[in-house]
Amino acid sequence: MYFNVALCYLVLEKCLMPRDTQKSKPISLRLSPHVRSRVRKLSEDTGLIQAQLYDLILRAACKALEEQEDLISLPLKFEVVKPKAR
């Protein structure tokens, strides 16, 4: 099952959690070296902090699952849709 996750760099700032939004307590996650490396590279390329990127990725996954009525087919696969040129 593929989920379309649109990440548009031009509107990325609007997607970020506002600074005044209450955040949850920190959690500890074990991530594969590949995931950590990819997020680190995305952070360097975009200038966003890694915590914001993890939040964006997880919120996009949650939204995609909600749109599929929480039906999960493993392994999950995501497809990033590039914004159309104007």
ZANU-482962 format. One record per atom (N, C-alpha, C): x, y, z; residue in one letter; residue number from 0. Coordinates in Angstrom, 3 decimals. Layout:
BEGIN
+----------+----------+----------+--------+-----+
!        X !        Y !        Z ! residu ! num !
+----------+----------+----------+--------+-----+
!        X !        Y !        Z !      A ! NUM !
...
+----------+----------+----------+--------+-----+
//
This chain:
BEGIN
+----------+----------+----------+--------+-----+
!        X !        Y !        Z ! residu ! num !
+----------+----------+----------+--------+-----+
!    0.851 !   -1.162 !    0.000 !      M !   0 !
!    0.000 !    0.000 !    0.000 !      M !   0 !
!    0.901 !    1.230 !    0.000 !      M !   0 !
!    0.671 !    2.129 !   -0.934 !      Y !   1 !
!    1.473 !    3.342 !   -1.033 !      Y !   1 !
!    0.661 !    4.522 !   -0.522 !      Y !   1 !
!    1.313 !    5.377 !    0.222 !      F !   2 !
!    0.690 !    6.595 !    0.708 !      F !   2 !
!    1.367 !    7.769 !    0.025 !      F !   2 !
!    0.594 !    8.673 !   -0.499 !      N !   3 !
!    1.177 !    9.875 !   -1.092 !      N !   3 !
!    1.392 !   10.892 !    0.016 !      N !   3 !
!    2.614 !   11.281 !    0.194 !      V !   4 !
!    2.963 !   12.263 !    1.214 !      V !   4 !
!    3.589 !   13.441 !    0.490 !      V !   4 !
!    2.851 !   14.530 !    0.421 !      A !   5 !
!    3.369 !   15.696 !   -0.277 !      A !   5 !
!    4.163 !   16.562 !    0.688 !      A !   5 !
!    5.439 !   16.729 !    0.396 !      L !   6 !
!    6.294 !   17.604 !    1.192 !      L !   6 !
!    6.780 !   18.705 !    0.261 !      L !   6 !
!    6.217 !   19.851 !    0.382 !      C !   7 !
!    6.590 !   20.972 !   -0.476 !      C !   7 !
!    7.465 !   21.926 !    0.316 !      C !   7 !
!    8.682 !   22.127 !   -0.150 !      Y !   8 !
!    9.629 !   22.974 !    0.569 !      Y !   8 !
!    9.113 !   24.404 !    0.711 !      Y !   8 !
!    8.343 !   24.876 !   -0.272 !      L !   9 !
!    7.849 !   26.253 !   -0.220 !      L !   9 !
!    6.866 !   26.487 !    0.918 !      L !   9 !
!    6.121 !   25.466 !    1.302 !      V !  10 !
!    5.148 !   25.621 !    2.386 !      V !  10 !
!    5.577 !   24.881 !    3.644 !      V !  10 !
!    6.802 !   24.439 !    3.682 !      L !  11 !
!    7.302 !   23.665 !    4.806 !      L !  11 !
!    7.185 !   24.427 !    6.120 !      L !  11 !
!    7.456 !   25.731 !    6.087 !      E !  12 !
!    7.385 !   26.510 !    7.318 !      E !  12 !
!    5.989 !   26.492 !    7.911 !      E !  12 !
!    4.946 !   26.452 !    7.084 !      K !  13 !
!    3.574 !   26.436 !    7.577 !      K !  13 !
!    3.229 !   25.091 !    8.208 !      K !  13 !
!    3.969 !   24.060 !    7.856 !      C !  14 !
!    3.718 !   22.719 !    8.380 !      C !  14 !
!    4.365 !   22.502 !    9.738 !      C !  14 !
!    5.341 !   23.306 !   10.071 !      L !  15 !
!    6.065 !   23.107 !   11.323 !      L !  15 !
!    5.192 !   23.424 !   12.520 !      L !  15 !
!    5.465 !   22.746 !   13.604 !      M !  16 !
!    4.730 !   22.980 !   14.828 !      M !  16 !
!    5.022 !   24.386 !   15.345 !      M !  16 !
!    3.963 !   25.174 !   15.596 !      P !  17 !
!    4.194 !   26.526 !   16.122 !      P !  17 !
!    4.959 !   26.473 !   17.432 !      P !  17 !
!    5.725 !   27.510 !   17.679 !      R !  18 !
!    6.560 !   27.541 !   18.884 !      R !  18 !
!    5.738 !   27.532 !   20.173 !      R !  18 !
!    4.514 !   28.059 !   20.133 !      D !  19 !
!    3.710 !   28.126 !   21.344 !      D !  19 !
!    2.885 !   26.856 !   21.576 !      D !  19 !
!    2.975 !   25.869 !   20.685 !      T !  20 !
!    2.256 !   24.617 !   20.850 !      T !  20 !
!    2.936 !   23.780 !   21.914 !      T !  20 !
!    2.119 !   23.272 !   22.829 !      Q !  21 !
!    2.676 !   22.445 !   23.895 !      Q !  21 !
!    3.172 !   21.140 !   23.293 !      Q !  21 !
!    4.328 !   20.739 !   23.674 !      K !  22 !
!    4.928 !   19.525 !   23.154 !      K !  22 !
!    4.858 !   18.426 !   24.205 !      K !  22 !
!    4.931 !   17.195 !   23.731 !      S !  23 !
!    4.913 !   16.068 !   24.656 !      S !  23 !
!    6.271 !   15.936 !   25.329 !      S !  23 !
!    6.322 !   15.052 !   26.293 !      K !  24 !
!    7.598 !   14.776 !   26.951 !      K !  24 !
!    8.513 !   14.068 !   25.961 !      K !  24 !
!    9.817 !   14.211 !   26.106 !      P !  25 !
!   10.760 !   13.532 !   25.207 !      P !  25 !
!   10.608 !   12.012 !   25.292 !      P !  25 !
!   10.865 !   11.356 !   24.164 !      I !  26 !
!   10.854 !    9.898 !   24.142 !      I !  26 !
!   12.195 !    9.418 !   23.590 !      I !  26 !
!   12.499 !    8.193 !   23.871 !      S !  27 !
!   13.740 !    7.602 !   23.385 !      S !  27 !
!   13.387 !    6.572 !   22.324 !      S !  27 !
!   13.970 !    6.705 !   21.145 !      L !  28 !
!   13.729 !    5.769 !   20.050 !      L !  28 !
!   15.039 !    5.186 !   19.566 !      L !  28 !
!   15.005 !    3.946 !   19.169 !      R !  29 !
!   16.162 !    3.336 !   18.525 !      R !  29 !
!   15.876 !    3.340 !   17.033 !      R !  29 !
!   16.749 !    3.989 !   16.285 !      L !  30 !
!   16.574 !    4.110 !   14.843 !      L !  30 !
!   17.728 !    3.434 !   14.129 !      L !  30 !
!   17.440 !    2.977 !   12.931 !      S !  31 !
!   18.517 !    2.349 !   12.163 !      S !  31 !
!   19.524 !    3.426 !   11.761 !      S !  31 !
!   20.767 !    3.034 !   11.566 !      P !  32 !
!   21.782 !    3.997 !   11.130 !      P !  32 !
!   21.395 !    4.688 !    9.825 !      P !  32 !
!   20.718 !    3.959 !    8.935 !      H !  33 !
!   20.301 !    4.551 !    7.659 !      H !  33 !
!   19.311 !    5.695 !    7.885 !      H !  33 !
!   18.324 !    5.484 !    8.758 !      V !  34 !
!   17.330 !    6.525 !    9.040 !      V !  34 !
!   18.005 !    7.745 !    9.645 !      V !  34 !
!   18.864 !    7.529 !   10.612 !      R !  35 !
!   19.563 !    8.647 !   11.250 !      R !  35 !
!   20.393 !    9.420 !   10.241 !      R !  35 !
!   21.060 !    8.694 !    9.360 !      S !  36 !
!   21.893 !    9.336 !    8.345 !      S !  36 !
!   21.054 !   10.165 !    7.381 !      S !  36 !
!   19.917 !    9.609 !    6.941 !      R !  37 !
!   19.047 !   10.322 !    6.000 !      R !  37 !
!   18.476 !   11.593 !    6.630 !      R !  37 !
!   18.022 !   11.499 !    7.864 !      V !  38 !
!   17.456 !   12.671 !    8.535 !      V !  38 !
!   18.546 !   13.708 !    8.786 !      V !  38 !
!   19.734 !   13.263 !    9.140 !      R !  39 !
!   20.853 !   14.196 !    9.331 !      R !  39 !
!   21.146 !   14.942 !    8.028 !      R !  39 !
!   21.154 !   14.225 !    6.898 !      K !  40 !
!   21.406 !   14.856 !    5.602 !      K !  40 !
!   20.276 !   15.823 !    5.244 !      K !  40 !
!   19.031 !   15.424 !    5.473 !      L !  41 !
!   17.899 !   16.318 !    5.214 !      L !  41 !
!   18.001 !   17.581 !    6.067 !      L !  41 !
!   18.432 !   17.406 !    7.306 !      S !  42 !
!   18.599 !   18.543 !    8.201 !      S !  42 !
!   19.635 !   19.520 !    7.659 !      S !  42 !
!   20.749 !   18.976 !    7.207 !      E !  43 !
!   21.806 !   19.819 !    6.651 !      E !  43 !
!   21.343 !   20.509 !    5.363 !      E !  43 !
!   20.607 !   19.785 !    4.523 !      D !  44 !
!   20.153 !   20.333 !    3.243 !      D !  44 !
!   19.076 !   21.401 !    3.400 !      D !  44 !
!   18.180 !   21.228 !    4.384 !      T !  45 !
!   17.053 !   22.147 !    4.536 !      T !  45 !
!   17.280 !   23.230 !    5.584 !      T !  45 !
!   18.212 !   22.987 !    6.501 !      G !  46 !
!   18.421 !   23.934 !    7.585 !      G !  46 !
!   17.460 !   23.728 !    8.745 !      G !  46 !
!   16.628 !   22.697 !    8.675 !      L !  47 !
!   15.699 !   22.388 !    9.758 !      L !  47 !
!   16.402 !   21.507 !   10.775 !      L !  47 !
!   16.012 !   21.657 !   12.037 !      I !  48 !
!   16.606 !   20.795 !   13.050 !      I !  48 !
!   16.019 !   19.387 !   12.913 !      I !  48 !
!   16.794 !   18.401 !   13.330 !      Q !  49 !
!   16.369 !   17.016 !   13.160 !      Q !  49 !
!   15.050 !   16.723 !   13.878 !      Q !  49 !
!   14.826 !   17.305 !   15.026 !      A !  50 !
!   13.577 !   17.069 !   15.760 !      A !  50 !
!   12.371 !   17.511 !   14.932 !      A !  50 !
!   12.497 !   18.637 !   14.232 !      Q !  51 !
!   11.399 !   19.096 !   13.377 !      Q !  51 !
!   11.153 !   18.122 !   12.229 !      Q !  51 !
!   12.224 !   17.608 !   11.644 !      L !  52 !
!   12.068 !   16.654 !   10.546 !      L !  52 !
!   11.413 !   15.362 !   11.020 !      L !  52 !
!   11.852 !   14.845 !   12.167 !      Y !  53 !
!   11.211 !   13.641 !   12.699 !      Y !  53 !
!    9.732 !   13.908 !   12.957 !      Y !  53 !
!    9.402 !   15.069 !   13.495 !      D !  54 !
!    8.007 !   15.413 !   13.759 !      D !  54 !
!    7.215 !   15.472 !   12.453 !      D !  54 !
!    7.766 !   16.105 !   11.424 !      L !  55 !
!    7.085 !   16.186 !   10.129 !      L !  55 !
!    6.853 !   14.803 !    9.529 !      L !  55 !
!    7.872 !   13.975 !    9.577 !      I !  56 !
!    7.766 !   12.630 !    9.008 !      I !  56 !
!    6.712 !   11.813 !    9.746 !      I !  56 !
!    6.732 !   11.853 !   11.075 !      L !  57 !
!    5.764 !   11.086 !   11.858 !      L !  57 !
!    4.349 !   11.613 !   11.693 !      L !  57 !
!    4.179 !   12.941 !   11.636 !      R !  58 !
!    2.840 !   13.490 !   11.428 !      R !  58 !
!    2.307 !   13.144 !   10.046 !      R !  58 !
!    3.170 !   13.141 !    9.028 !      A !  59 !
!    2.751 !   12.753 !    7.674 !      A !  59 !
!    2.317 !   11.289 !    7.663 !      A !  59 !
!    3.050 !   10.436 !    8.368 !      A !  60 !
!    2.688 !    9.020 !    8.441 !      A !  60 !
!    1.348 !    8.846 !    9.153 !      A !  60 !
!    1.148 !    9.562 !   10.250 !      C !  61 !
!   -0.120 !    9.471 !   10.985 !      C !  61 !
!   -1.284 !    9.938 !   10.123 !      C !  61 !
!   -1.093 !   11.024 !    9.392 !      K !  62 !
!   -2.148 !   11.543 !    8.528 !      K !  62 !
!   -2.472 !   10.545 !    7.423 !      K !  62 !
!   -1.439 !    9.940 !    6.824 !      A !  63 !
!   -1.651 !    8.951 !    5.765 !      A !  63 !
!   -2.433 !    7.750 !    6.300 !      A !  63 !
!   -2.089 !    7.301 !    7.504 !      L !  64 !
!   -2.812 !    6.178 !    8.107 !      L !  64 !
!   -4.254 !    6.544 !    8.407 !      L !  64 !
!   -4.489 !    7.760 !    8.898 !      E !  65 !
!   -5.855 !    8.211 !    9.170 !      E !  65 !
!   -6.679 !    8.232 !    7.885 !      E !  65 !
!   -6.076 !    8.692 !    6.793 !      E !  66 !
!   -6.778 !    8.752 !    5.509 !      E !  66 !
!   -7.117 !    7.351 !    5.000 !      E !  66 !
!   -6.378 !    6.354 !    5.419 !      Q !  67 !
!   -6.646 !    4.956 !    5.049 !      Q !  67 !
!   -7.439 !    4.244 !    6.139 !      Q !  67 !
!   -8.121 !    5.027 !    6.988 !      E !  68 !
!   -8.943 !    4.508 !    8.085 !      E !  68 !
!   -8.140 !    3.565 !    8.986 !      E !  68 !
!   -6.881 !    3.943 !    9.211 !      D !  69 !
!   -5.975 !    3.223 !   10.103 !      D !  69 !
!   -5.724 !    1.768 !    9.691 !      D !  69 !
!   -5.933 !    1.473 !    8.421 !      L !  70 !
!   -5.604 !    0.141 !    7.914 !      L !  70 !
!   -4.118 !    0.099 !    7.620 !      L !  70 !
!   -3.445 !   -0.871 !    8.189 !      I !  71 !
!   -1.999 !   -0.969 !    8.032 !      I !  71 !
!   -1.669 !   -2.229 !    7.246 !      I !  71 !
!   -0.900 !   -2.048 !    6.205 !      S !  72 !
!   -0.378 !   -3.151 !    5.420 !      S !  72 !
!    1.141 !   -3.071 !    5.524 !      S !  72 !
!    1.746 !   -4.098 !    6.093 !      L !  73 !
!    3.184 !   -4.066 !    6.324 !      L !  73 !
!    3.938 !   -4.732 !    5.189 !      L !  73 !
!    5.085 !   -4.278 !    4.831 !      P !  74 !
!    5.754 !   -3.094 !    5.368 !      P !  74 !
!    5.142 !   -1.827 !    4.789 !      P !  74 !
!    5.159 !   -0.761 !    5.587 !      L !  75 !
!    4.647 !    0.522 !    5.125 !      L !  75 !
!    5.578 !    1.091 !    4.072 !      L !  75 !
!    5.005 !    1.673 !    3.054 !      K !  76 !
!    5.797 !    2.316 !    2.006 !      K !  76 !
!    5.218 !    3.697 !    1.764 !      K !  76 !
!    6.110 !    4.674 !    1.674 !      F !  77 !
!    5.692 !    6.042 !    1.438 !      F !  77 !
!    6.223 !    6.512 !    0.099 !      F !  77 !
!    5.457 !    7.327 !   -0.557 !      E !  78 !
!    5.879 !    7.920 !   -1.811 !      E !  78 !
!    5.809 !    9.429 !   -1.653 !      E !  78 !
!    6.916 !   10.093 !   -1.882 !      V !  79 !
!    6.944 !   11.546 !   -1.784 !      V !  79 !
!    6.565 !   12.093 !   -3.152 !      V !  79 !
!    5.534 !   12.924 !   -3.167 !      V !  80 !
!    5.062 !   13.512 !   -4.408 !      V !  80 !
!    5.686 !   14.877 !   -4.556 !      V !  80 !
!    6.403 !   15.077 !   -5.651 !      K !  81 !
!    7.041 !   16.365 !   -5.888 !      K !  81 !
!    5.982 !   17.368 !   -6.310 !      K !  81 !
!    6.095 !   18.625 !   -5.820 !      P !  82 !
!    5.121 !   19.639 !   -6.215 !      P !  82 !
!    5.231 !   19.909 !   -7.716 !      P !  82 !
!    4.069 !   20.173 !   -8.316 !      K !  83 !
!    4.029 !   20.464 !   -9.743 !      K !  83 !
!    4.601 !   21.852 !  -10.002 !      K !  83 !
!    5.342 !   21.981 !  -11.089 !      A !  84 !
!    5.906 !   23.286 !  -11.479 !      A !  84 !
!    4.781 !   24.189 !  -11.955 !      A !  84 !
!    4.883 !   25.434 !  -11.609 !      R !  85 !
!    3.835 !   26.393 !  -12.018 !      R !  85 !
!    4.167 !   27.007 !  -13.325 !      R !  85 !
+----------+----------+----------+--------+-----+
//
